[in-house]
Amino acid sequence: MTEDTQTPSAVEARPGWRRDVTIFLSGQTVSLFGSMLVQYAVMWHLTLETKSGGVMALYAVFGFLPQAVISIFGGVWADRLDRKKLIIGADAAIAVVTLALAMFMAAGATDLWLIFVAIAIRSAGAGIQMPAVAALLPQIVPADKLMRVNGINGTIQSAMMLVAPAAAAAVYASMSIVAVFYIDVVTAVIGIGLLLLVTVPRLVRSEESKDLGYFDDLVGGVRYIATHAFVRWILVLYAVVFVLIVAPSFLTPLMIVRTFGEEVWKLTVNELAFSIGMVLGGAAVAAWAGTWNRVRMILISTVVFGVISIGLGLSTNLWVFFAFMFLLGLSVPTFSTPSFTVLQETVEPEMQGRVFGFVGIVMALSMPFGMAVFGPLADTFSVESLLIWAGVALLLVVALALAVPGGRRAMHAANEHATV
């Protein structure tokens, strides 16, 4: 392994980076496919077996909270340890737990606590993997190709949202949830095998950081984020978007049932419209957005989110509603891809694990928090009104962020870090 410190020129000069990126993304795709099979199968299994809202609430808690907690530490581990080995270790641990659950259930053990324990461990593994994967990519991808590679990765993930539910339904209906668990174990093994083939240059820590202990690194990460205007700006924007847009969007099936009817095909088309939009949006970003201003894309996408949310709430025609859902999916990659890319481009390599760890925390907590607010409100107010007010609130937040001195300073710092 090389001993460089991951400067852009060092990555760009390294031969074989295209091969490594292809293998890495292939392994992540296979592993993601298995994980999404389990996600859908477990959700359907609990719904069909218990028909309990309380059980589904517990599923959400065990599925999100461990990731948020572990991400605090996972980010530090990603900066202190070999990121490749960290990803492999997390994947292997998740596979072992999933295999154990499959064997228990095949033997007749169907206690809910077994499923919840497995889901919690899988969530904790995601808290380790997410910052490590996000921080590893800049080690193997040239700086000027990051946007394109992130766009391709986003497109693959969006495509999985189309393929995985159908595959999970086919396996779950024709065999059992145990078969889904076994498939996930196989995909994890394949993902690990492919990752072992990737050459990742060793990240060399600075002399000052080598002498720091674990908790010194943790405190250093918190201090870095607290004093870095640009990183703070991104994290706050993520939190606002997830609370005001991502969470209310989960209520769109409820709006369809209440307003347009309970036919299953309508709910299916709603999900397809969003997922197809995401696939096409990711492909467009990968193909054309490599040289666009990252910060401008993030801001425009945030404003578009607000406008689309208002449009969803005002829709009185089902196909107009589906069109807005398609546009929402189309807009997601133009927000997520440049925001991830600009963090990878601007945050020092030895700090990226901690920064992406906090990104994971924000993502894991903001959506459940938003649902805790909007979910009960949907029983008192119409979903249409909630979508409209959420969109208006997002536009007001953007306007306020640009109007106050602190917001302008953050924007100035953000534009200083924009690559073009």
Helices and strands as residue ranges (DSSP letters): H 8-13, H 17-50, H 53-80, H 83-106, H 112-140, G 143-145, H 146-174, H 177-196, H 207-210, H 214-227, H 229-241, I 242-246, H 247-249, H 252-255, I 256-260, H 264-288, G 289-291, H 294-314, H 318-346, G 349-351, H 352-377, H 383-403, H 405-417
